[in-house]
Amino acid sequence: MKQRNVILIYDPECPNVAAARANLRSAFEAARLPPRWREFDRNAAETPAEWGAFGSPTILVDGRDVAGTDAVAGGNSCRVYRSADGRLIGVPSVEQITVVLHRASPPGWKAAFAVLPAFAVALLPSVSCPACWPAYAALLSSVGVGFLPTTPYLLPLTLASLAIPLGVLAGQARRGNGYLPLVLGGIGALLLITGRFAWGSNTLLYWGLATLVSASAWGGWSRRKGNASVPSGSCPACALVPITNNK
């Protein structure tokens, strides 16, 4: 099982932080993963603004709250969670965290392959030569495409294929990986569409493809790398449960 990107968001004044660390370590043991996570004081300047909207303690796994809720802006507060038997408790349960740690999540480098459909569709010819139709039809049938993408179909087909990598990049941005790969991907998509359908420029088309591939690869790499960790020693209670920060 691949190592998860796990974040503990806490308020130093919250009395439930130590229990959250203990449950988190137990969940790692139950999931048979090395206990590695990073911690952010929700009020610290280096904490992303969207994380500061979570109450304390909050545990994110690959950018998702283990309780399945969204951040709610507000003042400093301790969170409450509902246990399996309906009780309100101050920390996520070990079982709740373990389930999320086990949940399938595609490795970051695989996100780069989301651009392949757009790559393939962008290079399809617009079929304007009737004599070429049989050859194109045979080629497309060999890869499972049952219709001939004449010019009216190419634009919506290209837009649909571009939505896949851009959607992946948007999801990565929401999970704290930054919006620059998404912006770069949007530029690549715009270049691709302009080169293919507006100006008929292969140069712009290939630049768009290269930019989109680079953005997808960058998004996958930044997901693995993660954000900078909080300096060690920022939380005195960490000595109760040793923490190993990602590097």
Secondary structure, DSSP 8 states (H G I E B T S, - for coil): -----EEEEE-TT-TTHHHHHHHHHHHHHHTT---B-EEEETTSTTS-HHHHTS-BSEEEETTEETT-------SS-B--EE-TTS-EESS--HHHHHHHHHS----GGGGGGGGHHHHHHHTS-----GGGHHHHHHHHHHTT--S---HHHHHHHHHHHHHHHHHHHHHHIIIII-SHHHHHHHHHHHHHHIIIIIS--HHHHHHHHHHHHHHHHHHHHHHHH------TTS-GGGGGS--B---
